[in-house]
Amino acid sequence: MQPIRSIGMGAFLRSSVLVLLLVGAIPGQRYSFKEYGQDAGLSNLEV
């Protein structure tokens, strides 16, 4: 029979690994910049 401490630590370790895997699977917010020019209908390109 295993001590209670090692059973709790194993569950903690398993849940920590699961959280790390899920966090890695969730994509973060990404910024996508697009250049617009005269061909996109802009007549004044000054900022």
Biotite code that builds the C-alpha atoms (Angstrom):
import biotite.structure as struc

atoms = struc.array([
    struc.Atom([0.000, 0.000, 0.000], chain_id="A", res_id=1, res_name="MET", atom_name="CA", element="C"),
    struc.Atom([1.332, 3.408, -0.976], chain_id="A", res_id=2, res_name="GLN", atom_name="CA", element="C"),
    struc.Atom([1.525, 6.325, 1.405], chain_id="A", res_id=3, res_name="PRO", atom_name="CA", element="C"),
    struc.Atom([-1.147, 8.986, 0.958], chain_id="A", res_id=4, res_name="ILE", atom_name="CA", element="C"),
    struc.Atom([1.450, 11.649, 0.109], chain_id="A", res_id=5, res_name="ARG", atom_name="CA", element="C"),
    struc.Atom([2.746, 9.826, -3.003], chain_id="A", res_id=6, res_name="SER", atom_name="CA", element="C"),
    struc.Atom([-0.781, 9.222, -4.313], chain_id="A", res_id=7, res_name="ILE", atom_name="CA", element="C"),
    struc.Atom([-1.617, 12.926, -3.954], chain_id="A", res_id=8, res_name="GLY", atom_name="CA", element="C"),
    struc.Atom([1.651, 13.953, -5.603], chain_id="A", res_id=9, res_name="MET", atom_name="CA", element="C"),
    struc.Atom([1.009, 11.632, -8.561], chain_id="A", res_id=10, res_name="GLY", atom_name="CA", element="C"),
    struc.Atom([-2.424, 13.143, -9.114], chain_id="A", res_id=11, res_name="ALA", atom_name="CA", element="C"),
    struc.Atom([-0.946, 16.635, -8.859], chain_id="A", res_id=12, res_name="PHE", atom_name="CA", element="C"),
    struc.Atom([1.769, 15.751, -11.350], chain_id="A", res_id=13, res_name="LEU", atom_name="CA", element="C"),
    struc.Atom([-0.718, 14.247, -13.802], chain_id="A", res_id=14, res_name="ARG", atom_name="CA", element="C"),
    struc.Atom([-3.021, 17.255, -13.601], chain_id="A", res_id=15, res_name="SER", atom_name="CA", element="C"),
    struc.Atom([-0.073, 19.647, -14.017], chain_id="A", res_id=16, res_name="SER", atom_name="CA", element="C"),
    struc.Atom([1.060, 17.846, -17.164], chain_id="A", res_id=17, res_name="VAL", atom_name="CA", element="C"),
    struc.Atom([-2.502, 17.914, -18.498], chain_id="A", res_id=18, res_name="LEU", atom_name="CA", element="C"),
    struc.Atom([-2.782, 21.664, -17.887], chain_id="A", res_id=19, res_name="VAL", atom_name="CA", element="C"),
    struc.Atom([0.549, 22.301, -19.617], chain_id="A", res_id=20, res_name="LEU", atom_name="CA", element="C"),
    struc.Atom([-0.523, 20.252, -22.636], chain_id="A", res_id=21, res_name="LEU", atom_name="CA", element="C"),
    struc.Atom([-3.848, 22.055, -22.882], chain_id="A", res_id=22, res_name="LEU", atom_name="CA", element="C"),
    struc.Atom([-2.238, 25.478, -22.567], chain_id="A", res_id=23, res_name="VAL", atom_name="CA", element="C"),
    struc.Atom([0.139, 24.591, -25.382], chain_id="A", res_id=24, res_name="GLY", atom_name="CA", element="C"),
    struc.Atom([-2.777, 23.517, -27.574], chain_id="A", res_id=25, res_name="ALA", atom_name="CA", element="C"),
    struc.Atom([-4.709, 26.764, -27.176], chain_id="A", res_id=26, res_name="ILE", atom_name="CA", element="C"),
    struc.Atom([-3.524, 29.274, -29.767], chain_id="A", res_id=27, res_name="PRO", atom_name="CA", element="C"),
    struc.Atom([-2.772, 32.732, -28.501], chain_id="A", res_id=28, res_name="GLY", atom_name="CA", element="C"),
    struc.Atom([-4.012, 35.959, -29.944], chain_id="A", res_id=29, res_name="GLN", atom_name="CA", element="C"),
    struc.Atom([-2.248, 36.749, -33.181], chain_id="A", res_id=30, res_name="ARG", atom_name="CA", element="C"),
    struc.Atom([-1.894, 40.064, -34.916], chain_id="A", res_id=31, res_name="TYR", atom_name="CA", element="C"),
    struc.Atom([-2.127, 39.928, -38.671], chain_id="A", res_id=32, res_name="SER", atom_name="CA", element="C"),
    struc.Atom([-1.148, 43.082, -40.472], chain_id="A", res_id=33, res_name="PHE", atom_name="CA", element="C"),
    struc.Atom([-2.268, 43.647, -44.006], chain_id="A", res_id=34, res_name="LYS", atom_name="CA", element="C"),
    struc.Atom([-1.020, 46.315, -46.340], chain_id="A", res_id=35, res_name="GLU", atom_name="CA", element="C"),
    struc.Atom([-3.630, 48.197, -48.303], chain_id="A", res_id=36, res_name="TYR", atom_name="CA", element="C"),
    struc.Atom([-2.729, 50.148, -51.366], chain_id="A", res_id=37, res_name="GLY", atom_name="CA", element="C"),
    struc.Atom([-4.273, 51.870, -54.349], chain_id="A", res_id=38, res_name="GLN", atom_name="CA", element="C"),
    struc.Atom([-5.343, 48.531, -55.787], chain_id="A", res_id=39, res_name="ASP", atom_name="CA", element="C"),
    struc.Atom([-7.485, 47.998, -52.667], chain_id="A", res_id=40, res_name="ALA", atom_name="CA", element="C"),
    struc.Atom([-9.304, 51.286, -53.253], chain_id="A", res_id=41, res_name="GLY", atom_name="CA", element="C"),
    struc.Atom([-7.214, 53.693, -51.192], chain_id="A", res_id=42, res_name="LEU", atom_name="CA", element="C"),
    struc.Atom([-6.671, 56.978, -52.958], chain_id="A", res_id=43, res_name="SER", atom_name="CA", element="C"),
    struc.Atom([-4.553, 58.718, -50.301], chain_id="A", res_id=44, res_name="ASN", atom_name="CA", element="C"),
    struc.Atom([-1.611, 56.660, -48.997], chain_id="A", res_id=45, res_name="LEU", atom_name="CA", element="C"),
    struc.Atom([-0.398, 59.303, -46.516], chain_id="A", res_id=46, res_name="GLU", atom_name="CA", element="C"),
    struc.Atom([-0.580, 58.325, -42.873], chain_id="A", res_id=47, res_name="VAL", atom_name="CA", element="C"),
])
